[in-house]
Amino acid sequence: MDNIYFSTLSNWFTYSSSVYLDKAIHKESHPEHALLLDEIQKIDMHDAQIELGYFRNLSNPENNETSWLGKIKHWFNVF
């Protein structure tokens, strides 16, 4: 293995809405979202072989409207 890239679960019409929401732990509304945040904090952020992708903003407690994720949330109001 050379690298690890973390990505969210996307629903490309693979799941019904309810099944997707049951699986989408990256969403703040998911009951186990806090567990995901705890696990992200355990990752060595300085390891060049690890790319957190979307999860980089989840690991940042200053996740706000100026971050790219904050802008996406604001623009699309879907998260």
Sequence and secondary structure as in RCSB ss.txt:
>XXXX:A:sequence
MDNIYFSTLSNWFTYSSSVYLDKAIHKESHPEHALLLDEIQKIDMHDAQIELGYFRNLSNPENNETSWLGKIKHW
FNVF
>XXXX:A:secstr
   EE      SSSS HHHHHHH TTSTTSTTHHHHHHHHHTS TT TTEE TTHHHHT TT  TTSHHHHHHHH
H   
